[in-house]
Amino acid sequence: MTLSAPHGVNGVALTVFIIFFLAVTVMGFLAAKWRRAENADNLDEWGLGGRSFGTWITWFLLGGDLYTAYTFVAVPAAIYAGGAAGFFAVPYTILCYPLVFTFLPRLWSVAHKHGYVTSSDFVRGRFGSKGLSLALALTGILATMPYIALQLVGIQAVLDVMGVGGGANANWFVKDLPLLIAFGVLAAYTYSSGLRAPALIAFVKDTLIYIVIAVAIIYIPIKLGGFGEIFSKSGHAFAAVNPATGQPRGSLVTGPQAQWAYATLALGSAMALFLYPHSVTAVLSSKNRNVIRRNTTILPLYSLMLGLLALLGFMAVAAGIKVQNGQLAIPQLFADMFPDWFTGVAFAAIGIGALVPAAIMSIAAANLFTRNIYKDFIRPDASPEHEAKVSKLASLLVKVGALVFVLTMDKTVAINFQLLGGIWILQTVPALVGGLFTRWPHRWALLSGWAVGMGYGTWRAYETPSATQDHFGNTNLIPFIGEKGYIGLTAFVLNVLVVVVLTFVLKAVGAPDGVDQTSASDYTADAGDPGVSPDLPPATAGAPGGH
């Protein structure tokens, strides 16, 4: 998928892009010495930044983690392709903060008390089940891999628009060399600095994005004749019938027939957002409970930015941007509208916006592999130093897998798996979020519910056509209601029903339950409380649990 025609290399934009890229590369390597502990060879230090980040560092880290290069490109691209339906991303990022305010501080407390590094560590300790922990770890890794790939797609999009890579007719090495270089740099400083690298770089990334959006939301409408003209042209464009489907391209306002789909997609996405491994990793890096609480009140500032960002999709339509791949619409809009030097700044914002979350995601996936697969099932006696070494190597392998996605497969494959990732992560809610408040569900019922939700969600998504292909749509008819709704939320309801019914049955027949290693006071503990050490060694989380 490329632009209709290459336009040659934009030398000025490329120079500005390279300057910013080199600056954050240096920052990435210097981060290894930032707040470094005397003994940095453990997952607390490498994978969680020493659990030492305060409010503002965590705010930038979570913002860099959740509002990615793919967000920058894909949200307005969804508006560009179909209109108002793409705005579902805005309400779901608003809905998620009241939800996570109720459970993230509890997760931080119990993780800090017991030295848990991953959400699967908590599930193993809470329900005494390595099998359930393994299921959630595999879910997290599977959901994260295509997400990393899409960050590389974001970098590739801006490189394509800048004309870097020699065009479609160049040999594969020349075409992909810039992306390979970016990947190599990302892998090197992540291996060296761990979570400190993206935490430091996030300051630059978020500042650039706020500047670019502030300029774009004022400058581009002036060039296009104002918002009235933008919405008028967009309305006419969306009303045009697509010959391939016989339906209008989209709409400026979501119609009544789409309200269930819109609402359930927003709700389901809000429930899943902070359960991704990279979100949990950023949360657990905080130094106390109040950091989490403050962040749930100030992170909605990013939702304001996201709403303005979404408007760029209408601007691309009004500007007459024509691309074969909708993911290139916004980079091309910037290239057409901005002076070359500011185009370079905008592209740097997208490129750096890919590096930060890709680093955090690879670290989070590596921590899951190390703690909940390698240590639990392969080498239970692994020392903290050995865990850190394995996690570093695993983070490299995760990035290589993401690179293979980008270089060898059609981009829709990564997009399809990322959409499935949201469905899959939603199936971890009963064990992870439910487990923070109650021990009532039986571990085998939770595992069965997870399996049913995963199977149903994957099957229905595959059988459902999307707007552009025969499979991997995200909305289908809700059973017994007859309205179209988000497949992931329907699978979640089915998951919960299985958990409730099987728990009653298993408890009635006296099925053995696992040992709960936590106590009620663990869920409200804070740094400095009696029995809570800020330097708790990660090996303490390796206490044996049942299968």
C-alpha positions as CSV (number, residue, x, y, z in Angstrom):
1,M,0.0,0.0,0.0
2,T,1.6,3.2,-1.1
3,L,0.8,6.6,-2.3
4,S,-0.5,6.9,-5.8
5,A,2.8,8.3,-7.0
6,P,6.1,9.1,-5.3
7,H,7.0,12.8,-5.0
8,G,10.7,12.5,-4.5
9,V,12.6,13.2,-1.3
10,N,11.6,16.2,0.8
11,G,15.1,17.2,1.8
12,V,14.2,19.9,4.3
13,A,11.6,17.8,6.1
14,L,13.9,14.8,6.1
15,T,16.8,16.9,7.7
16,V,14.5,18.2,10.5
17,F,13.2,14.6,11.0
18,I,16.8,13.2,11.3
19,I,17.8,16.0,13.8
20,F,15.0,15.1,16.1
21,F,15.6,11.4,15.7
22,L,19.2,11.7,16.6
23,A,18.4,13.8,19.6
24,V,16.0,11.3,21.1
25,T,18.5,8.5,20.2
26,V,21.1,10.2,22.4
27,M,18.5,10.7,25.1
28,G,17.6,7.0,24.9
29,F,21.1,5.9,25.6
30,L,21.7,8.5,28.3
31,A,18.6,7.3,30.1
32,A,20.5,4.3,31.2
33,K,22.2,6.5,33.8
34,W,19.1,8.5,34.8
35,R,17.9,7.6,38.3
36,R,20.0,4.4,38.1
37,A,20.2,2.2,41.1
38,E,23.4,0.6,42.4
39,N,22.1,-2.8,41.4
40,A,20.2,-2.4,38.1
41,D,20.2,-6.1,37.1
42,N,16.6,-6.9,38.0
43,L,13.2,-6.4,36.4
44,D,12.2,-3.8,39.0
45,E,15.0,-1.5,37.6
46,W,15.1,-2.5,33.9
47,G,11.4,-3.2,33.3
48,L,9.7,-0.8,35.8
49,G,12.2,2.0,36.1
50,G,12.8,1.2,39.7
51,R,9.1,1.9,40.5
52,S,10.2,5.5,41.1
53,F,8.4,7.7,38.7
54,G,6.4,10.7,40.0
55,T,3.2,12.3,38.7
56,W,4.6,14.2,35.7
57,I,7.0,11.5,34.5
58,T,4.1,9.0,34.7
59,W,1.8,11.3,32.9
60,F,4.2,11.7,30.0
61,L,4.9,8.0,30.0
62,L,1.3,6.9,30.0
63,G,0.5,9.5,27.4
64,G,3.3,8.3,25.2
65,D,2.2,4.8,25.9
66,L,-1.5,5.1,25.1
67,Y,-1.5,7.9,22.5
68,T,0.8,6.4,19.9
69,A,2.0,7.1,16.4
70,Y,-0.7,4.7,15.2
71,T,-3.3,6.8,17.1
72,F,-1.9,9.9,15.5
73,V,-2.3,8.3,12.0
74,A,-5.2,5.9,12.5
75,V,-7.9,8.0,14.3
76,P,-8.0,10.8,11.7
77,A,-7.6,8.1,9.0
78,A,-10.8,6.5,10.3
79,I,-12.6,9.9,10.0
80,Y,-11.1,10.3,6.5
81,A,-12.4,6.9,5.4
82,G,-15.9,6.9,6.9
83,G,-16.7,10.1,8.8
84,A,-18.1,10.5,12.3
85,A,-18.0,6.8,13.2
86,G,-14.2,7.2,13.7
87,F,-14.9,9.5,16.6
88,F,-15.7,6.6,18.9
89,A,-12.0,6.8,20.1
90,V,-12.8,10.1,21.8
91,P,-15.6,9.0,24.2
92,Y,-13.8,5.8,25.0
93,T,-10.7,7.6,26.2
94,I,-13.0,9.7,28.4
95,L,-15.0,6.7,29.7
96,C,-11.9,4.8,30.7
97,Y,-10.6,7.2,33.4
98,P,-13.4,6.9,35.9
99,L,-13.2,3.1,35.4
100,V,-9.5,2.9,36.0
101,F,-9.7,5.2,39.0
102,T,-11.5,2.4,40.8
103,F,-9.0,-0.4,40.2
104,L,-5.6,0.9,39.1
105,P,-4.6,2.1,42.6
106,R,-5.6,-1.3,44.0
107,L,-3.4,-3.0,41.4
108,W,-0.5,-0.8,42.2
109,S,-0.8,-1.5,45.9
110,V,-0.9,-5.2,45.7
111,A,1.8,-5.3,43.1
112,H,4.1,-3.1,45.2
113,K,3.4,-5.1,48.4
114,H,4.3,-8.5,46.7
115,G,6.8,-7.3,44.1
116,Y,4.6,-8.2,41.1
117,V,6.0,-7.1,37.8
118,T,3.1,-8.1,35.5
119,S,-0.7,-8.4,35.8
120,S,-0.2,-12.2,35.4
121,D,1.9,-12.2,38.5
122,F,-1.0,-10.8,40.4
123,V,-3.5,-13.3,39.0
124,R,-1.2,-16.2,39.9
125,G,-0.8,-14.8,43.5
126,R,-4.5,-14.0,43.9
127,F,-6.0,-17.3,42.5
128,G,-3.0,-19.7,43.0
129,S,-3.1,-20.7,39.4
130,K,-0.2,-20.8,37.1
131,G,-2.5,-22.0,34.3
132,L,-4.7,-18.9,34.5
133,S,-1.6,-16.7,34.8
134,L,-0.2,-18.3,31.6
135,A,-3.4,-17.8,29.7
136,L,-3.4,-14.0,30.5
137,A,0.3,-13.7,29.8
138,L,-0.1,-15.3,26.3
139,T,-3.1,-13.1,25.7
140,G,-1.1,-10.0,26.6
141,I,1.9,-11.0,24.3
142,L,-0.4,-11.8,21.4
143,A,-2.3,-8.5,21.7
144,T,0.9,-6.5,22.0
145,M,2.9,-7.9,19.1
146,P,0.7,-6.4,16.3
147,Y,0.5,-3.2,18.3
148,I,4.3,-2.8,18.1
149,A,4.1,-3.6,14.4
150,L,1.7,-0.8,13.9
151,Q,4.1,1.7,15.5
152,L,6.6,0.7,12.8
153,V,3.9,1.2,10.2
154,G,3.5,4.8,11.5
155,I,7.2,5.4,11.0
156,Q,7.0,3.8,7.5
157,A,4.1,6.1,6.6
158,V,6.0,9.3,7.2
159,L,9.1,7.9,5.5
160,D,6.9,7.1,2.5
161,V,5.5,10.6,2.3
162,M,9.0,12.1,2.6
163,G,10.0,10.0,-0.4
164,V,12.6,8.0,1.6
165,G,13.2,4.4,0.5
166,G,13.5,4.7,-3.3
167,G,9.9,4.2,-4.2
168,A,7.9,1.1,-5.0
169,N,10.4,0.0,-7.7
170,A,13.5,0.0,-5.4
171,N,14.9,-3.3,-4.2
172,W,13.7,-4.4,-0.8
173,F,16.9,-3.5,1.1
174,V,17.0,0.1,-0.1
175,K,13.3,0.5,0.4
176,D,13.3,-0.8,3.9
177,L,16.7,0.4,5.0
178,P,15.4,3.6,6.9
179,L,13.0,1.4,8.8
180,L,15.7,-1.1,9.6
181,I,17.9,1.7,11.0
182,A,15.1,3.0,13.2
183,F,14.4,-0.5,14.4
184,G,18.0,-1.1,15.2
185,V,18.3,2.2,17.2
186,L,15.1,1.4,19.1
187,A,16.3,-2.1,20.0
188,A,19.7,-0.9,21.1
189,Y,18.6,1.8,23.6
190,T,15.7,-0.3,24.9
191,Y,18.1,-3.1,25.7
192,S,20.5,-0.7,27.3
193,S,18.2,1.6,29.3
194,G,14.9,-0.3,29.8
195,L,11.8,1.6,30.7
196,R,13.8,4.8,31.6
197,A,14.5,5.4,27.8
198,P,10.8,5.8,26.7
199,A,10.0,7.7,30.0
200,L,12.7,10.3,29.1
201,I,11.9,10.5,25.4
202,A,8.1,10.8,26.1
203,F,8.7,14.4,27.2
204,V,10.0,15.3,23.7
205,K,7.3,13.2,22.0
206,D,4.3,14.7,23.8
207,T,5.6,18.3,23.5
208,L,6.0,17.9,19.7
209,I,2.6,16.4,19.3
210,Y,0.9,19.2,21.3
211,I,2.7,21.8,19.2
212,V,1.9,20.1,15.9
213,I,-1.8,19.7,16.8
214,A,-2.1,23.3,18.1
215,V,-0.6,24.6,14.8
216,A,-2.6,22.3,12.6
217,I,-6.0,23.1,14.1
218,I,-5.4,26.8,13.4
219,Y,-3.2,26.9,10.3
220,I,-4.9,24.3,8.1
221,P,-8.5,25.6,8.5
222,I,-7.2,29.1,7.6
223,K,-5.7,27.7,4.4
224,L,-8.9,25.7,3.6
225,G,-11.3,28.6,4.2
226,G,-12.5,27.8,7.7
227,F,-14.3,25.0,9.5
228,G,-17.6,25.8,7.7
229,E,-16.0,25.1,4.4
230,I,-14.2,22.0,5.7
231,F,-17.5,20.4,7.0
232,S,-19.4,21.4,3.8
233,K,-16.9,19.7,1.5
234,S,-16.6,16.7,3.8
235,G,-20.4,16.3,3.9
236,H,-20.6,16.3,0.1
237,A,-17.7,13.8,-0.1
238,F,-19.2,11.4,2.4
239,A,-22.6,11.6,0.7
240,A,-21.1,10.3,-2.6
241,V,-22.0,6.7,-3.2
242,N,-19.2,4.2,-3.3
243,P,-19.6,2.2,-6.6
244,A,-18.1,-0.9,-5.0
245,T,-20.6,-1.1,-2.1
246,G,-23.5,0.9,-3.4
247,Q,-23.5,2.8,-0.1
248,P,-22.4,6.4,0.9
249,R,-18.8,6.7,1.8
250,G,-19.7,7.9,5.3
251,S,-21.4,10.6,7.2
252,L,-20.7,13.7,9.3
253,V,-23.0,12.5,12.1
254,T,-23.5,9.0,13.3
255,G,-27.0,7.8,12.4
256,P,-29.5,6.1,14.7
257,Q,-28.8,2.7,13.1
258,A,-25.2,2.9,14.3
259,Q,-25.7,4.0,17.9
260,W,-25.5,0.6,19.5
261,A,-22.3,-0.2,17.6
262,Y,-20.8,3.2,18.5
263,A,-21.7,2.9,22.2
264,T,-20.6,-0.7,22.7
265,L,-17.4,-0.1,20.8
266,A,-16.6,2.9,23.0
267,L,-17.4,1.0,26.2
268,G,-15.6,-2.2,25.3
269,S,-12.5,-0.2,24.2
270,A,-12.6,1.8,27.5
271,M,-12.7,-1.4,29.6
272,A,-9.7,-2.8,27.7
273,L,-7.4,0.2,27.3
274,F,-5.6,0.1,30.6
275,L,-5.3,-3.7,30.7
276,Y,-2.8,-3.9,27.9
277,P,0.5,-5.0,29.3
278,H,2.2,-1.7,28.3
279,S,-0.4,0.2,30.2
280,V,0.1,-1.9,33.3
281,T,3.9,-1.6,33.0
282,A,3.6,2.2,33.0
283,V,1.3,2.2,36.0
284,L,3.5,-0.1,38.1
285,S,6.5,2.1,37.5
286,S,4.8,4.8,39.6
287,K,6.2,5.5,43.1
288,N,2.9,5.6,45.0
289,R,-0.9,5.3,44.9
290,N,-1.4,9.1,44.6
291,V,0.6,9.2,41.4
292,I,-2.0,6.9,39.8
293,R,-5.0,8.8,41.2
294,R,-3.6,12.2,40.0
295,N,-2.9,10.7,36.6
296,T,-6.5,9.6,36.1
297,T,-7.6,13.2,36.7
298,I,-5.1,14.9,34.3
299,L,-4.7,12.3,31.6
300,P,-8.1,13.4,30.0
301,L,-6.1,16.3,28.6
302,Y,-4.9,13.8,26.0
303,S,-8.5,13.1,25.1
304,L,-8.9,16.8,24.3
305,M,-5.9,16.5,22.1
306,L,-7.4,13.4,20.5
307,G,-10.6,15.2,19.7
308,L,-8.7,17.9,17.8
309,L,-6.6,15.3,16.1
310,A,-9.6,13.5,14.8
311,L,-10.7,16.7,13.0
312,L,-7.7,16.4,10.8
313,G,-9.6,13.6,9.0
314,F,-12.2,16.0,7.9
315,M,-9.4,18.4,6.8
316,A,-7.8,15.7,4.7
317,V,-11.2,15.1,2.9
318,A,-11.7,18.8,2.4
319,A,-8.2,19.3,1.1
320,G,-8.8,16.6,-1.6
321,I,-6.1,14.3,-0.3
322,K,-6.1,11.1,-2.4
323,V,-4.2,8.1,-1.2
324,Q,-4.6,4.3,-1.7
325,N,-3.8,3.7,1.9
326,G,-5.8,5.7,4.4
327,Q,-3.0,5.5,6.9
328,L,-1.0,8.0,4.7
329,A,-3.8,10.6,4.6
330,I,-2.6,12.7,7.5
331,P,1.1,12.6,6.7
332,Q,0.2,13.6,3.2
333,L,-2.0,16.4,4.5
334,F,0.9,17.7,6.5
335,A,3.2,17.5,3.5
336,D,0.8,19.4,1.3
337,M,-0.2,22.1,3.9
338,F,2.8,22.9,6.0
339,P,6.1,24.5,5.0
340,D,8.8,21.9,4.6
341,W,10.5,22.6,7.9
342,F,7.3,22.3,9.9
343,T,6.4,19.2,8.0
344,G,9.7,17.7,9.3
345,V,8.6,18.7,12.9
346,A,5.2,17.0,12.3
347,F,6.8,13.9,11.0
348,A,9.3,13.8,13.9
349,A,6.3,13.9,16.2
350,I,4.8,10.9,14.5
351,G,8.1,9.0,14.3
352,I,9.1,9.6,18.0
353,G,5.4,8.9,18.8
354,A,6.1,5.4,17.5
355,L,9.4,4.9,19.3
356,V,8.1,5.5,22.8
357,P,5.2,3.1,22.8
358,A,7.1,0.5,20.8
359,A,9.8,0.5,23.5
360,I,7.3,0.2,26.4
361,M,5.3,-2.5,24.6
362,S,8.4,-4.7,23.9
363,I,9.4,-4.3,27.6
364,A,5.9,-5.3,28.8
365,A,5.7,-8.3,26.5
366,A,9.2,-9.4,27.6
367,N,8.4,-9.1,31.2
368,L,5.3,-11.3,30.7
369,F,7.4,-14.0,29.0
370,T,10.1,-13.9,31.6
371,R,8.0,-13.9,34.7
372,N,5.0,-16.0,33.7
373,I,6.4,-18.4,31.1
374,Y,10.1,-18.7,31.6
375,K,10.3,-18.5,35.4
376,D,7.0,-20.3,36.1
377,F,7.5,-23.2,33.7
378,I,11.1,-23.4,32.5
379,R,13.5,-22.1,35.2
380,P,11.7,-21.5,38.6
381,D,15.0,-20.8,40.3
382,A,16.1,-17.9,38.0
383,S,17.8,-15.2,39.9
384,P,16.8,-11.5,39.5
385,E,19.9,-10.9,37.4
386,H,19.0,-13.9,35.1
387,E,15.4,-12.6,34.8
388,A,16.6,-9.2,33.6
389,K,18.9,-10.8,31.0
390,V,16.2,-13.0,29.7
391,S,13.7,-10.1,29.5
392,K,16.3,-8.0,27.6
393,L,16.7,-10.7,25.0
394,A,12.9,-11.4,24.8
395,S,12.3,-7.6,24.1
396,L,14.6,-7.9,21.1
397,L,12.8,-11.0,19.8
398,V,9.4,-9.2,20.3
399,K,10.7,-6.3,18.1
400,V,12.0,-8.7,15.5
401,G,8.6,-10.3,15.3
402,A,7.0,-6.9,14.9
403,L,9.5,-6.0,12.1
404,V,8.6,-9.3,10.3
405,F,5.0,-8.3,10.5
406,V,5.7,-5.0,8.8
407,L,8.2,-6.2,6.2
408,T,6.7,-9.5,5.0
409,M,3.0,-9.1,5.4
410,D,0.3,-6.8,4.1
411,K,-0.4,-4.0,6.6
412,T,-4.0,-5.2,7.0
413,V,-2.7,-8.4,8.7
414,A,-1.2,-6.3,11.6
415,I,-4.3,-4.1,11.7
416,N,-6.6,-7.2,11.9
417,F,-4.5,-8.7,14.7
418,Q,-4.5,-5.4,16.5
419,L,-8.3,-5.2,16.3
420,L,-8.4,-8.8,17.6
421,G,-6.1,-7.7,20.4
422,G,-8.8,-5.4,21.8
423,I,-11.2,-8.3,21.8
424,W,-8.7,-10.6,23.5
425,I,-7.6,-8.1,26.2
426,L,-11.2,-7.6,27.2
427,Q,-11.4,-11.3,28.1
428,T,-8.9,-10.7,30.9
429,V,-11.3,-8.4,32.8
430,P,-13.0,-11.0,35.0
431,A,-9.7,-12.4,36.3
432,L,-7.7,-9.2,36.6
433,V,-10.2,-6.5,37.4
434,G,-12.6,-8.8,39.2
435,G,-9.7,-10.3,41.2
436,L,-8.9,-6.9,42.6
437,F,-12.2,-6.8,44.4
438,T,-13.3,-10.4,45.0
439,R,-11.9,-13.9,45.4
440,W,-15.3,-15.5,44.7
441,P,-14.8,-16.8,41.1
442,H,-13.2,-20.2,40.9
443,R,-9.9,-20.3,39.1
444,W,-11.1,-23.1,36.7
445,A,-14.2,-21.1,35.9
446,L,-12.1,-18.0,35.1
447,L,-9.9,-20.0,32.8
448,S,-13.0,-21.6,31.1
449,G,-14.7,-18.2,30.7
450,W,-11.5,-16.8,29.2
451,A,-11.3,-19.6,26.7
452,V,-14.9,-19.2,25.7
453,G,-14.6,-15.4,25.3
454,M,-11.4,-15.8,23.3
455,G,-12.8,-18.5,21.0
456,Y,-16.2,-16.7,20.4
457,G,-14.6,-13.3,19.9
458,T,-12.0,-14.6,17.4
459,W,-14.5,-16.7,15.5
460,R,-17.1,-13.9,15.2
461,A,-14.5,-11.3,14.2
462,Y,-13.2,-13.6,11.5
463,E,-16.7,-14.3,10.1
464,T,-17.7,-10.7,10.1
465,P,-16.9,-8.6,7.0
466,S,-15.4,-5.1,7.5
467,A,-15.8,-2.1,5.2
468,T,-12.8,-3.1,3.2
469,Q,-12.5,-6.9,3.4
470,D,-14.4,-10.1,3.9
471,H,-13.2,-10.8,7.5
472,F,-12.2,-9.1,10.8
473,G,-15.0,-6.7,11.2
474,N,-15.6,-5.5,14.8
475,T,-19.3,-5.3,15.1
476,N,-22.0,-8.0,14.7
477,L,-25.6,-8.6,15.8
478,I,-25.9,-9.0,19.6
479,P,-27.7,-12.2,20.5
480,F,-31.3,-11.6,21.9
481,I,-31.1,-7.9,21.2
482,G,-30.8,-7.9,17.4
483,E,-28.8,-4.7,17.3
484,K,-25.2,-4.4,16.0
485,G,-22.7,-4.2,18.7
486,Y,-19.0,-4.6,19.5
487,I,-18.0,-8.3,19.2
488,G,-15.5,-7.9,22.1
489,L,-18.2,-6.8,24.5
490,T,-20.5,-9.6,23.5
491,A,-17.7,-12.1,24.0
492,F,-17.0,-10.5,27.4
493,V,-20.6,-11.0,28.5
494,L,-20.5,-14.6,27.5
495,N,-17.2,-14.9,29.4
496,V,-18.8,-13.6,32.6
497,L,-21.8,-15.9,32.2
498,V,-19.5,-18.9,32.0
499,V,-17.5,-17.8,35.0
500,V,-20.6,-17.3,37.2
501,V,-22.3,-20.6,36.2
502,L,-19.2,-22.7,36.5
503,T,-18.2,-21.1,39.8
504,F,-21.5,-22.2,41.3
505,V,-21.0,-25.7,39.9
506,L,-17.4,-26.1,40.9
507,K,-18.0,-24.8,44.4
508,A,-21.0,-27.1,44.8
509,V,-18.9,-30.2,43.9
510,G,-16.0,-29.1,46.1
511,A,-13.5,-28.6,43.3
512,P,-10.1,-27.6,44.9
513,D,-9.4,-23.9,44.9
514,G,-6.0,-22.2,44.8
515,V,-4.2,-20.4,47.6
516,D,-4.7,-16.7,47.8
517,Q,-1.3,-15.1,48.7
518,T,-2.8,-11.6,49.2
519,S,-4.7,-10.1,52.1
520,A,-7.3,-7.3,52.2
521,S,-4.9,-4.7,53.5
522,D,-2.6,-5.3,50.5
523,Y,-5.0,-3.6,48.1
524,T,-4.8,-0.2,50.0
525,A,-1.1,-0.3,50.9
526,D,1.1,2.6,50.0
527,A,4.8,3.2,49.7
528,G,6.2,3.6,53.2
529,D,3.5,1.6,54.9
530,P,4.7,-1.0,57.4
531,G,5.6,-4.1,55.6
532,V,5.9,-2.4,52.2
533,S,9.5,-1.8,51.1
534,P,10.1,0.5,48.1
535,D,13.1,-1.7,47.2
536,L,11.2,-5.0,47.4
537,P,13.3,-7.6,45.4
538,P,11.4,-8.9,42.4
539,A,12.2,-12.5,43.4
540,T,9.5,-12.3,46.1
541,A,6.8,-12.6,43.5
542,G,8.0,-16.1,42.6
543,A,6.2,-17.8,45.5
544,P,4.7,-21.0,44.4
545,G,1.1,-21.1,43.2
546,G,-1.1,-24.0,42.3
547,H,-2.0,-25.2,38.8
